[in-house]
Amino acid sequence: MKLDYRIISYKILHIFEYRNESVLNLRKLFLPKIYGDKSIVHRSTVLVNEVIRFRGRLDLMISFISGIKIRFINKKVLTVLRIGFYEIFFDSKIPDYAAVDSSVRLAHKFTNKKTKGFANAVLRKLVREKNNNKNWYKELESRRGWLSIPFWVEKRWKENFGRKDLIKLVEFINQPPKIFLRCDKMINSINDNVFLLKKEGVKTEKYLNQFLIVKSNESKVLSSKPFKNGYISIQSPSAAAIVGCLGVEEGDVVLDVCAAPGTKTLQLANEVGHGFIYASDISPERVLLGRKDKQRHGKKNIDWSLKDARKDSFIMADKILIDAPCSGTGVMGRRPDIRWRRSESDLIKFAHTQYSILKNCSKYLKKGGALVYATCSIEPEENIKVVEQFLSQNSNYAVDKIPNSVPQYWIKDKIALNILPHQHGLDGIFAVRIKRLF
């Protein structure tokens, strides 16, 4: 069997079963082998993401069709079945016979003769069921697992948002994410970028302000001249709104902590003009990414350093951006592996880290300056409760008004950026602007 995207996908998915590690990091283990073939990179990325996104639903269907509980199915053959069931049930571009054949060949390569026969029988039974009754899966829709999120997430979101919004939220995160491009208005106009991308086969449409939304051939963006030359960055408008909340001014000195890989850092660099951005992160690998992006965009007003925002010292700054590490529940659509890597107890651990970062970094804010505390979580424990704890113990700080440049329909109670996927159609983001009084 020659190397193809299914083999790479199988290997990544199988390792994911045993390691609590991001799929992005796991993919890097195999990129050197397939880097020259963009088709394999793209197709394996899509397949891995979608199988992980629908893992709960796929397992429910596999158990139903096979008549065997998931915990009793060999892990290797289970990975093969997930790939096969995804291609048969979700991917209309792949004929059923091809999906069955390729999955059986995977089973032959990675399992034994007995489990290969089991995989073949189960996949063929799925095809028969599908052909005999197009609504065969309807009775599964009310069962646990169909939403393809952990039960603790389902229970929490139902309590926080209600049943109706829970379903809307899950529907959003179970769709392939939209790809947005922020245009660097200091270098090139948005119309010029639309034209240049179109020349390379990437169709885009204008979104908000300096943003484009990719409509086709997203896999070509990274190799396009506008991206390589630093004219555009891949960034969601909701993430960019965090920078808008800070309201930096020409000449500001800004601390950007937990900043890597640095997309918001580049955005800040445009806003401060002759000011300066001191960016830092705790990860050496991610700091390196930030430095590479700085070079790609040709920015002279950014300095990257390796720092732990919980305890290290910084220079005094006019503005501080804290995009704190978090559970990432607001970006489960863009990063589907998060849903299976998190537990409810992680929320308290993150909240402790977040408070430590906010407490330490706030010391380096000048009197009259402002900081923004932000996360890509939609959980209260990581968001408003962290802010409330900080304010209750620091009377020289107060919540400040978010600038009018940020769309007001993203603002909750006039104090917090509160973008929710099911309400705004974007990645979930929380942010509060805090001012130092004395």
C-alpha positions as CSV (number, residue, x, y, z in Angstrom):
1,M,0.0,0.0,0.0
2,K,1.5,3.3,-1.1
3,L,1.6,6.2,1.3
4,D,-1.7,8.1,1.1
5,Y,-3.7,10.5,3.3
6,R,-5.6,7.6,4.9
7,I,-2.4,6.0,6.2
8,I,-1.2,9.3,7.7
9,S,-4.7,10.0,9.1
10,Y,-4.8,6.5,10.7
11,K,-1.5,7.0,12.4
12,I,-2.4,10.4,13.8
13,L,-5.8,9.2,15.0
14,H,-4.4,6.1,16.6
15,I,-1.7,8.0,18.6
16,F,-4.4,10.6,19.6
17,E,-6.2,7.8,21.4
18,Y,-3.3,7.4,23.8
19,R,-1.8,10.9,24.2
20,N,-3.5,13.9,25.6
21,E,-1.8,16.1,23.0
22,S,-3.0,18.5,20.4
23,V,-3.6,17.1,16.9
24,L,-1.5,19.9,15.6
25,N,1.6,18.6,17.5
26,L,0.9,15.0,16.5
27,R,0.6,16.1,12.8
28,K,4.1,17.6,13.0
29,L,5.5,14.0,13.6
30,F,4.5,13.1,10.1
31,L,4.8,16.4,8.2
32,P,8.5,15.8,7.2
33,K,7.4,12.6,5.4
34,I,4.5,14.2,3.4
35,Y,5.5,17.9,3.3
36,G,6.2,17.8,-0.5
37,D,2.7,16.5,-1.3
38,K,0.2,19.3,-0.5
39,S,-2.7,17.0,-1.4
40,I,-1.8,14.5,1.2
41,V,-1.2,17.2,3.8
42,H,-4.6,18.8,3.1
43,R,-6.7,15.7,2.8
44,S,-5.2,14.1,5.9
45,T,-5.7,17.3,7.9
46,V,-9.4,17.4,6.9
47,L,-10.0,13.7,7.6
48,V,-8.3,13.7,11.0
49,N,-10.2,16.9,12.1
50,E,-13.6,15.6,10.9
51,V,-13.2,12.1,12.4
52,I,-12.2,13.7,15.8
53,R,-15.0,16.2,15.5
54,F,-17.6,13.4,15.1
55,R,-15.9,10.8,17.2
56,G,-18.8,10.5,19.6
57,R,-21.4,10.1,16.8
58,L,-19.2,7.7,14.9
59,D,-18.7,5.5,18.0
60,L,-22.5,5.5,18.6
61,M,-23.1,4.3,15.0
62,I,-20.3,1.7,15.2
63,S,-21.7,0.2,18.3
64,F,-25.2,0.2,16.9
65,I,-24.2,-1.4,13.6
66,S,-21.7,-3.9,15.1
67,G,-23.8,-4.7,18.2
68,I,-20.7,-4.4,20.3
69,K,-19.9,-1.8,23.0
70,I,-17.0,0.5,22.0
71,R,-14.8,-0.5,25.0
72,F,-14.8,-4.1,23.7
73,I,-13.5,-3.2,20.2
74,N,-9.8,-3.3,19.5
75,K,-8.4,0.2,19.4
76,K,-6.6,-0.3,16.1
77,V,-9.7,-1.6,14.3
78,L,-11.8,1.0,16.0
79,T,-9.7,3.7,14.4
80,V,-10.1,2.0,11.0
81,L,-13.9,1.8,11.5
82,R,-14.1,5.5,12.4
83,I,-12.4,6.4,9.2
84,G,-14.6,4.1,7.2
85,F,-17.9,5.2,8.9
86,Y,-16.9,8.8,8.4
87,E,-16.3,8.4,4.7
88,I,-19.5,6.3,4.2
89,F,-21.8,8.5,6.3
90,F,-20.4,12.0,5.9
91,D,-18.3,12.2,2.7
92,S,-20.6,12.1,-0.3
93,K,-17.6,12.5,-2.7
94,I,-16.3,9.0,-1.9
95,P,-18.3,6.0,-3.2
96,D,-19.2,3.5,-0.6
97,Y,-17.3,0.7,-2.2
98,A,-14.1,2.8,-2.3
99,A,-14.5,3.7,1.4
100,V,-15.0,0.0,2.4
101,D,-12.1,-1.1,0.2
102,S,-9.7,1.5,1.5
103,S,-10.6,0.9,5.2
104,V,-10.3,-2.9,4.8
105,R,-6.8,-2.3,3.3
106,L,-6.0,-0.2,6.4
107,A,-7.1,-3.0,8.6
108,H,-5.0,-5.4,6.6
109,K,-1.9,-3.1,7.1
110,F,-2.4,-2.3,10.8
111,T,-4.3,-5.1,12.4
112,N,-4.6,-8.9,11.9
113,K,-6.6,-11.2,9.7
114,K,-9.4,-11.7,12.3
115,T,-9.9,-8.0,12.9
116,K,-9.7,-7.3,9.2
117,G,-12.6,-9.6,8.6
118,F,-14.5,-7.9,11.4
119,A,-14.0,-4.5,9.9
120,N,-15.0,-5.7,6.5
121,A,-18.3,-7.2,7.9
122,V,-19.2,-4.1,9.9
123,L,-18.5,-1.7,7.1
124,R,-20.5,-3.7,4.6
125,K,-23.4,-4.0,7.1
126,L,-23.4,-0.2,7.4
127,V,-23.6,0.2,3.6
128,R,-26.5,-2.3,3.4
129,E,-28.3,-0.4,6.3
130,K,-27.7,2.9,4.5
131,N,-29.0,1.5,1.1
132,N,-32.1,-0.2,2.6
133,N,-33.2,2.7,4.9
134,K,-31.9,6.2,4.4
135,N,-33.3,7.1,7.8
136,W,-31.7,4.2,9.7
137,Y,-29.8,6.5,12.0
138,K,-32.8,8.6,13.2
139,E,-33.3,6.5,16.4
140,L,-29.7,7.4,17.4
141,E,-30.3,11.1,17.4
142,S,-31.7,11.2,20.9
143,R,-29.0,9.1,22.4
144,R,-25.9,10.2,24.3
145,G,-23.0,10.6,21.9
146,W,-25.0,11.9,18.9
147,L,-24.0,15.5,19.7
148,S,-20.3,14.4,19.7
149,I,-19.3,16.3,22.8
150,P,-18.4,14.9,26.2
151,F,-21.3,14.6,28.6
152,W,-19.8,17.1,31.0
153,V,-19.8,19.7,28.3
154,E,-23.3,18.9,27.2
155,K,-24.6,19.2,30.8
156,R,-22.7,22.4,31.4
157,W,-23.8,24.1,28.2
158,K,-27.4,23.1,28.7
159,E,-27.4,24.6,32.2
160,N,-25.6,27.8,31.0
161,F,-27.4,28.4,27.7
162,G,-30.6,26.3,27.7
163,R,-31.5,23.3,25.6
164,K,-32.3,25.3,22.4
165,D,-29.0,27.2,22.4
166,L,-27.1,24.1,23.3
167,I,-28.2,22.5,20.1
168,K,-27.4,25.6,18.1
169,L,-23.9,25.8,19.7
170,V,-23.2,22.1,19.0
171,E,-24.4,22.5,15.4
172,F,-21.9,25.4,15.0
173,I,-18.9,23.6,16.4
174,N,-19.7,20.5,14.4
175,Q,-19.3,22.3,11.1
176,P,-16.0,22.9,9.3
177,P,-14.7,26.3,10.5
178,K,-14.8,29.4,8.4
179,I,-11.4,30.7,7.4
180,F,-10.9,34.5,7.8
181,L,-8.0,36.6,6.6
182,R,-7.0,39.9,8.2
183,C,-5.4,42.3,5.7
184,D,-2.5,44.4,6.8
185,K,-3.9,47.8,5.7
186,M,-0.4,49.4,6.2
187,I,0.9,47.3,3.3
188,N,-1.8,46.5,0.9
189,S,-5.5,47.4,0.3
190,I,-8.2,44.8,0.9
191,N,-9.2,45.0,-2.8
192,D,-5.7,44.3,-3.9
193,N,-5.6,41.3,-1.7
194,V,-8.8,40.0,-3.2
195,F,-7.3,40.4,-6.6
196,L,-4.0,38.8,-5.8
197,L,-5.6,35.8,-4.1
198,K,-8.0,35.3,-7.0
199,K,-5.0,35.1,-9.3
200,E,-3.7,32.1,-7.3
201,G,-7.1,30.4,-7.3
202,V,-8.3,31.5,-3.8
203,K,-11.8,33.0,-3.9
204,T,-12.5,35.4,-1.1
205,E,-15.2,37.9,-0.1
206,K,-15.1,41.0,2.1
207,Y,-16.2,40.5,5.6
208,L,-15.8,43.1,8.4
209,N,-13.5,46.1,8.0
210,Q,-10.1,44.6,6.9
211,F,-11.3,41.0,6.9
212,L,-11.8,38.5,4.1
213,I,-13.6,35.2,4.3
214,V,-12.2,32.4,2.2
215,K,-14.9,30.8,-0.1
216,S,-12.8,28.2,-1.9
217,N,-9.3,26.7,-2.1
218,E,-8.3,27.5,1.5
219,S,-5.5,25.0,1.2
220,K,-3.7,27.4,-1.2
221,V,-3.7,30.4,1.2
222,L,-0.4,29.5,3.0
223,S,1.5,29.2,-0.3
224,S,0.0,32.3,-1.7
225,K,2.2,35.5,-2.3
226,P,-0.1,37.7,-0.1
227,F,0.5,35.3,2.8
228,K,4.2,34.8,2.2
229,N,4.8,38.6,1.8
230,G,2.9,39.4,5.0
231,Y,0.0,41.1,3.3
232,I,-2.5,38.9,5.1
233,S,-2.8,36.8,8.3
234,I,-5.1,34.0,9.1
235,Q,-7.2,35.4,12.0
236,S,-10.9,35.3,13.1
237,P,-12.6,38.7,13.5
238,S,-13.5,37.7,17.0
239,A,-9.8,37.2,18.0
240,A,-9.0,40.5,16.4
241,A,-11.7,42.2,18.5
242,I,-9.5,41.5,21.6
243,V,-7.0,44.0,20.2
244,G,-9.8,46.4,19.5
245,C,-10.8,46.2,23.1
246,L,-7.4,47.4,24.2
247,G,-7.7,50.6,22.2
248,V,-4.0,51.2,21.7
249,E,-2.8,54.6,20.5
250,E,0.0,55.9,18.4
251,G,3.3,55.7,20.4
252,D,2.0,53.3,23.1
253,V,4.4,50.8,24.8
254,V,2.4,47.6,24.9
255,L,3.1,44.3,26.8
256,D,1.6,41.3,24.9
257,V,1.9,38.3,27.2
258,C,1.0,34.7,26.3
259,A,1.4,36.2,22.8
260,A,2.6,33.4,20.6
261,P,2.3,32.6,17.7
262,G,1.8,36.4,17.4
263,T,-1.1,37.1,15.1
264,K,-2.5,39.7,17.5
265,T,1.0,41.0,18.1
266,L,1.3,41.9,14.4
267,Q,-2.1,43.6,14.7
268,L,-0.9,45.6,17.7
269,A,2.3,46.6,15.8
270,N,0.2,48.3,13.1
271,E,-1.9,50.2,15.7
272,V,1.0,51.7,17.8
273,G,2.9,53.1,14.8
274,H,6.2,54.4,16.3
275,G,5.3,52.8,19.6
276,F,6.6,49.3,20.6
277,I,5.3,45.9,21.4
278,Y,7.1,43.7,24.0
279,A,5.8,40.2,23.2
280,S,6.4,37.1,25.2
281,D,5.4,33.5,25.7
282,I,6.4,30.6,27.9
283,S,6.9,28.2,25.0
284,P,10.3,28.4,23.1
285,E,8.9,26.8,20.1
286,R,6.0,29.3,19.9
287,V,8.2,32.3,20.5
288,L,10.2,31.1,17.5
289,L,7.0,31.1,15.4
290,G,6.4,34.7,16.6
291,R,9.8,35.8,15.5
292,K,9.4,34.2,12.1
293,D,6.0,35.9,11.6
294,K,7.6,39.2,12.6
295,Q,10.2,38.8,9.9
296,R,7.5,37.7,7.3
297,H,5.6,40.9,8.0
298,G,8.8,43.1,8.2
299,K,7.8,44.6,11.6
300,K,10.5,46.6,13.4
301,N,8.5,47.5,16.5
302,I,8.2,44.1,18.0
303,D,10.6,42.4,20.5
304,W,10.0,38.7,21.4
305,S,11.2,37.1,24.6
306,L,10.7,33.9,26.6
307,K,8.8,34.7,29.8
308,D,6.5,33.1,32.3
309,A,3.6,35.7,32.7
310,R,2.7,34.2,36.1
311,K,5.9,35.3,37.8
312,D,8.5,37.1,35.5
313,S,9.1,40.8,35.5
314,F,8.3,43.2,32.7
315,I,8.8,46.8,31.8
316,M,6.1,49.3,32.7
317,A,3.6,49.7,29.9
318,D,0.8,52.0,28.7
319,K,-1.3,49.0,27.7
320,I,-1.2,45.2,28.4
321,L,-2.8,42.4,26.4
322,I,-3.4,39.2,28.3
323,D,-4.7,36.5,26.0
324,A,-4.6,33.9,28.7
325,P,-4.2,30.2,28.3
326,C,-7.6,28.5,28.7
327,S,-9.8,25.5,28.1
328,G,-10.5,26.7,24.5
329,T,-14.2,25.8,24.6
330,G,-15.0,28.8,22.4
331,V,-12.8,27.4,19.6
332,M,-13.9,23.7,19.7
333,G,-15.2,24.2,16.1
334,R,-11.7,25.3,14.9
335,R,-9.9,22.8,17.1
336,P,-12.1,19.8,17.5
337,D,-9.6,17.8,19.5
338,I,-10.0,20.1,22.4
339,R,-13.4,18.5,23.3
340,W,-11.8,15.2,24.0
341,R,-8.7,16.5,25.7
342,R,-10.4,18.6,28.4
343,S,-12.1,17.6,31.6
344,E,-14.3,19.7,33.8
345,S,-11.6,19.9,36.5
346,D,-9.4,21.6,34.0
347,L,-11.5,24.8,34.3
348,I,-10.4,25.3,37.9
349,K,-6.8,24.7,37.0
350,F,-6.9,27.2,34.2
351,A,-8.7,29.7,36.4
352,H,-5.9,29.5,38.9
353,T,-3.3,30.1,36.2
354,Q,-5.3,32.9,34.7
355,Y,-5.6,34.7,38.0
356,S,-1.8,34.4,38.6
357,I,-1.1,35.9,35.2
358,L,-3.5,38.8,35.7
359,K,-2.2,39.5,39.2
360,N,1.4,39.5,38.2
361,C,1.1,41.4,34.9
362,S,-1.2,44.1,36.2
363,K,1.8,45.4,38.3
364,Y,3.5,46.5,35.2
365,L,0.6,48.8,34.0
366,K,1.2,52.5,34.3
367,K,-1.3,54.6,36.2
368,G,-4.1,55.6,33.9
369,G,-3.2,52.7,31.5
370,A,-5.5,49.9,30.4
371,L,-5.1,46.1,30.1
372,V,-7.3,43.6,28.4
373,Y,-7.9,40.2,30.0
374,A,-9.1,37.7,27.4
375,T,-9.7,34.0,26.7
376,C,-11.2,31.9,24.0
377,S,-13.3,30.1,26.6
378,I,-17.0,30.5,27.0
379,E,-17.0,29.2,30.6
380,P,-17.7,31.7,33.5
381,E,-15.0,30.2,35.8
382,E,-12.3,31.3,33.4
383,N,-13.9,34.6,32.4
384,I,-16.0,36.9,34.5
385,K,-15.2,35.1,37.8
386,V,-11.4,35.6,37.3
387,V,-12.0,39.3,36.7
388,E,-14.3,39.6,39.7
389,Q,-11.7,37.9,41.9
390,F,-9.0,40.2,40.7
391,L,-11.1,43.4,41.2
392,S,-12.2,42.3,44.7
393,Q,-8.6,42.2,45.8
394,N,-7.2,45.2,43.9
395,S,-9.2,48.4,44.5
396,N,-6.8,50.5,42.3
397,Y,-8.3,48.8,39.2
398,A,-11.7,49.0,37.6
399,V,-13.6,47.8,34.6
400,D,-13.3,50.3,31.7
401,K,-15.5,50.9,28.7
402,I,-14.7,49.0,25.6
403,P,-14.0,51.4,22.6
404,N,-16.8,52.1,20.2
405,S,-14.7,50.6,17.4
406,V,-15.7,47.2,18.6
407,P,-19.1,46.1,17.3
408,Q,-21.5,46.8,20.1
409,Y,-23.6,43.7,19.5
410,W,-20.6,41.7,20.6
411,I,-20.6,43.5,24.0
412,K,-22.5,42.1,27.0
413,D,-23.9,44.4,29.7
414,K,-21.7,47.3,28.2
415,I,-18.6,45.9,29.9
416,A,-17.4,42.6,28.3
417,L,-16.7,41.3,24.9
418,N,-18.8,38.2,24.8
419,I,-18.8,36.5,21.4
420,L,-20.7,33.3,21.3
421,P,-20.4,30.9,18.4
422,H,-24.1,30.1,18.1
423,Q,-25.2,33.7,18.4
424,H,-22.5,35.5,16.3
425,G,-21.3,32.8,14.0
426,L,-17.7,33.2,15.1
427,D,-15.2,31.6,17.5
428,G,-16.2,32.2,21.1
429,I,-14.2,35.0,22.8
430,F,-14.4,36.8,26.1
431,A,-12.6,40.0,27.0
432,V,-12.8,42.8,29.6
433,R,-10.9,46.1,29.6
434,I,-9.5,47.1,33.0
435,K,-8.1,50.5,33.9
436,R,-5.5,51.3,36.6
437,L,-6.8,54.1,38.7
438,F,-3.8,54.8,40.9
